């Protein structure tokens, strides 16, 4: 072996064939007093601590009885953007309506303008910075959306930045084209015209391999169910997988549309209807839940994730990292919010940030599990067991991150 990780207290393999649905999300694959052998960047062997004494290795890592899991999978981020919006926090605290913030030059259009003005190199440097921080929190695979261009040139710039970031950074990046993130002012009276404009990019995006998925924000004041159906069907016809920002503010039926179109995921789902939950549970579409957004915006309404799982659905959890409504790369914090606000069990949460999150971005056969033959994407935690991570909230519990068999991050001791 190149590396043997020995003296593992608890090993979460999460190696079920996913996505894991309903009550099965409470059934963890757990080994105690375990060890892992790594060779050529892959997991070569899994066994007991006693068996590991007979295995030769070029180097060993002593887990010292700690928890070891797959690398976390982040299935919904807006990674590439210019600027920041910290000045809006005081306005939100004063209950200034979002439309008023928009009039003052803030909101999503502020980020759109900053992204347009930023150079390619500036956006790349910023994206790499955020990826470093995600890696330090135990994330090894990341979905990255465009959507802060709202024109052809800037949307392509974002996608190209994400592609180069994936080539330069050790983390794996899965790109999603979210040109239909909002309606720019010049198209307020013609949203269909704007969607036609964004659809003109499909061939170029496909030819240059700039995105695997196409997403749309289906919401009151943005794009309707029918507009979203027509646009996403065009994307499917071009060979893209599809996703939907659905049922975040008003229950328009976005969850049902995600199921109808066979979307790989429906995301947000904060106000999904009873019928939407029923259809989601009967489908292969994964509900990607973003509790950090409700938390950051001070909302009382959180996704009915508890009811979704009880109905039999597959759920993933994400930060929704973005500059306006969920400004954090800390997926561990979101795990705690999922426990406290969504009432999810630790077992459900671990499935939601590993195997199910991987399936929500088309990486179910590569990421989110520890199994022989898989990439060695592994986290050693400063925790004695899997329940401790969501319990002790707001801090970074990572001790060591291994990506493709190489140590990517180690916690520094204070001397």
N, C-alpha and C positions, 0 to 999 in steps of 0.2 A: 504494500500500500504506500501511497505518497503520504497520507496522513491518517492516523487513527485518533478519533475523539473517544476518550475513555472516561470511566467514572461518571457516566450520565445518570443523574438521579431519576428524572422522568424524561422519557422520550415520546413526544407526540409525533407519530408518523403521518396521521391524517391521510392514509393511503387507500381509502375507499374509492371505488369507481364513482366519480361524481357526475353532476353536482349532487350534493347530499341534501335531501328534502325532508321537511316535516320533522317528525319525531326522531328520525335517524340522526338529526343534527345534535342530539344529546348523547350519542354513542361514540365516544372517542376511541381511537386506536392508540393505546397507551402501553409502553414498555417501561419497566423499572430496572435499575442497575444495568444499563445498556451501554453499547458502544457502536460506533460507526466507522467503517473503513472507506476511504476516498482514494480513487485512482483516476488519473487523467481527467480531473474535473467532474467525475461522476461518482455517485454512490455505488461502491463495489460490494459492500458487505454490511449487514446489520446483525448484531448478536448481543450476547451478554457480556458484562464486564469481565467475567471469568474467562470466557472464550477469547477475549481480546488479548490476553497474556500470551497466547500462542501465535499471534499474528505479527509478522515483521512489518515495520513501517519506517520510512525515512524520517518522519517526525511524528510526535504525539502531542495532543492537546488534552490536558487534564481538565475535565468539566467540573471537577470537585463537587459532585453531587447536585449540580445545577439542572434546571430545566433546559431542554433542547427541543427546538421545533423547526419546521420549515421556515424559510424566509417569508415574511409577510408579503401579501400581494395587494397592491393599491389599484382598485378597478375604476376610479373616477377622479381625475384631476384636470385642472386647467393650467398645465405646467408652464406654458410659454406666454408671457405677457410683459408689457412694459409698465413702469411706474408702480405706485402703491396708493392706497386711499385711506391712510390713517386719519386724515383730517375729517373724514365722515363719521368717525366714531362718536364724537361729541354731538353731532347733529342727530344721530340715531338715539343717543341718550336723552335728547330733548324731544323725542318723538316727532321729529321733523319727517313728514311723509317722503317716501322714496321719490315720488314725482317732483317734489320741491327740490330734493337733492339733485335730481337730474337738471332742473332749471338752473341751478347754481353751478352747473358744469361738472357735477359728480356722477356717481353711479357708473353703470357699465360703459357709457359713452366716454367717461373719463379714461377708463382703461383702454378703450378702443383708440382714442386719440394718442395716448402714451405709447401704445404698441405700434401705431402707424409711424410715429416719430422716431422710435428706437431703431438703431441700426441692427443689422443681422448679427453682428458680433456682440453687441450689447445684450440682445435677447439670448444668445447662446451662452454667454457668461452667466447670466442670471439663472437660466434653466439649469446649468451645471451646478450652481450653488445650491439650488433647491434639491437637486438630486443627491448631492452630498449629504444634506441634512436628512432626507428620507432614508438614505442608507444607514445613517447613524441611529435611526429609530427602528431598524430591523427590516426595512422594506427592501426587497430584491427584484421585484417586477412592478412596473408602473404603467398605467394607461395615461395618455396625454392627449387632451383635446385642443383643437384650434378654437376660433370663435370670437377673438378680439380684433378681427380685421374688418369684417362685414364689407369687404371688397375683395376682388380677386387677388390683387397683388399682396395684400397683407396676410390674407388667409394662407396663400402659398408660402409666404415667408415664415409664418408660424410652423407650418408642417415641415418645411425644410430644416428649420432649426431643431425641431423635435427629432427628425431623422438623424441629423448630425450628432445631436446630444446622445442618442442611442448608440452611435458608432464610437463616440469618444468616452462615454461613461460606462463603468462596469455593469450598472443596472440595465435590465432589459426594458425597453420601451415599446408599448403598443399604441399606435397613433389612431386617433379618431378625428374625422373632419366634422366640425360643428359650425360651419359657415352660417347655418340657420339658427344662430344663438339669440338674435334680436333683430328687429326691423330698423335699419338706419333711417334717419329723418327723411331723406329724399324719397324713400319708398313707403312712407307711412300709409299712403293712399293706395299702394299697389304691392301688397305683400307677395302676391303670386309672381309678379314681375321680379321681385328680389329672389324668390326661390328658383325661378328659371335661371337667373344670373348665376347663382351658386351651383346649380346643376350643370352649368356649362363647364365647370371645373372637373367633373367626374372623370372624364377621359384622361386628362393630364395627370390627375392624382393617381389614377390606376396605372398609367404608363410609367410613372416615376416611382411607383411603390411608396407613396407618401402617407397613405392611410389604409387601414383594413376595414374600418367601420365609418358609417355616416350616422350622425346624430341630429336631432332637431329639438327645439324647446317648444313643446306643445302646451300652451297656457293662454289664459285670457289676456288679450292685449298683445299677444305675440302671434303664434301660428295655431290655426284651428285644427280640429281632428281631420277634416277633409283635406286641408292643405298639407298636413303632415303625412297623411296616407299617400297622397299623390306623389309627394317629394320622395318619401322613403321607398316607394315602389320603383321609382326611377333608379334609385341607388341600388336596390336589389337587382334590377335588370342589368345593371353594369357590373354586377359581381361583388358588391360590397355586402358585408354584414351590416345590420342596422341596430341602432339603439334609440331610446327616446327619453328625453327629460319629460317626465310625465307626472301629472297629478301632484304638483308641488304646492300650488296655492288653491286652485279650484278643481273639483273632481269632474273634469270634462270627459273622462273615459280614455285617458291616455294609457292606462294600464291595459284596458281591454284592447286598444289598438296595438300595443306592443305584442300581446298574445296573438292577435289576428295576423299580424305580419310575420310572426315567428322571429321577433327581435331577440337577440342574444340576451338583452337586459332591458328592463324598464327601470329608470333611475329617479330618485327622490321618493315618489309614492307616499308623500306625507298625508294626503287626503284621499287615498284610494277608496272606492266604494266597496260595499259588500260584494257586489257582482264582480268587481275587478279582482278582489281577493280570491273569490271562487275560481275565476278563470285562470288567474296566475298559478294557483295551486295545481290545476289540472294540466298545466303546460310545461314546456321545457325552458321558458323564459325565466331568467333569474331577476329577482327584485334586489336592486342595489340601493341600500338604505344609507342616508346621509344625515345622521343625527347631529353632527357638528354644525350643520347649517341652521337647524332650528335653534340650537343652543346659542350660537353666535348672534343670531338675529333677535334673540330674546322672545321667541315664540313659545306659546303654551302647547301648541299642537306638534306632536311627533308622529312619525309613521306608525301604523298599526302592525309593526313587524311581529309582535307576539301573536296576533291573530293570524297573520300570514303563515307563520311556521305551524301553528296549531291546525291550520287548514290543509297543510301538506306542501307548502311552497318551499322553494330553495331561496335563501337570503344571503346576500353578501353585504359587507359594510365598508364604507370608504370615508375619507376625510372631506371629499369635495374641495380639495385645496384650490383656492382661488383668492384674488385680492379684495373681493367685495363682501362675501357672505360666509366664508369659512377659511380664515387665514391661519392655517396650521398644517404642518407636515407630520404631526405627531399622531399616527394611527393608534398608538397605545392609549392616548387620551380619549379617542373616539370609542375604543373598546370599553372604557369605563363609563362613558355617557350611554352606550348601548345597554350596559348592565343597569344603570341607575334610572334612565328615562324610558327605555324600551322594554325593560324587565326581561332581558334575555339572560340565559344561563351562561356560565363560563364556557361550557362545552359548545353551545350554539355560537357563541362569539368566535371561538377559535376556528370553527368551520367557516364562518363568514369572512374571516380575514385571510384564509389560506385557500383551501381547495375550491370553495364556491366562488371566491373572488377571482381565482384563476380561470374558472369556467366562464365567468362573466365577461372576460376579455379574450376568449378563444385560446387560452393557454392551459387548459385542464390537463393536457398530456405532458406538460413540461414543468409547471410551477405548482406550488402550494402543497406538495406532499414530499415525504421522505420515503423513497423506495429504491430498491436496487435498479440501476440503470438510469435513474433520474439525474439531472444536474444537481451537483452538491451545493444547493442554496440553503444554508443552515444558519440558525441563530442560537447562540448560547446566552441564556438570560441570567441576570443576577436575581434569581428567584428560585425557591425550593420546589414549586409546583405550578401548574398551569392556572390555578385559581387566583394566584397572587397578583398577576399582571393587571386585570381589571379592578382588583380590590385596592391596590395602592396606586392612586391616580395622580396624573399630572407630572410624572417624572419619567426619565428614560431608564428602563430596566435592562438595556442591552449591555452584555459583557463583550461578546464577539460576534461579528457577522462574517460568514464565509459565503463567497459568491463564486460559483463554478469551480469550487475546490480550492480557492485562494482566500486567505484572510484579507478582508476588505476594511474592517473597522475593529478596533479594540478600545475598550474603555480605558481611559488614562487614570492612573492612581495619583492622588494629590499628595505631594511630599512636603 
